[in-house]
């Protein structure tokens, strides 16, 4: 379930990228770059991976389904030929804790 969503616009008012935080068993945060069709997913264990060829339609579906983890494991993960990926970096423990705190605070609202 989506907890927080921010659209960052380009100078021409088009969407440059979307940052979202999720209340999910496995996925913490995503950053989706629209023009590049690239999705960055940060997982609860800290690993952040980028996935190519993620169209706006696929990202919209990912964002709006009941379970982002199930969608990821059914649609994106098993199709690495269609959605090539690479490990980008690992979040620091403090970054993970900050995101989890945002999720917990949103639950309390």
Order of alpha helices (4+ residues) and beta strands (2+ residues): beta-beta-beta-beta-beta-alpha-alpha-beta-alpha
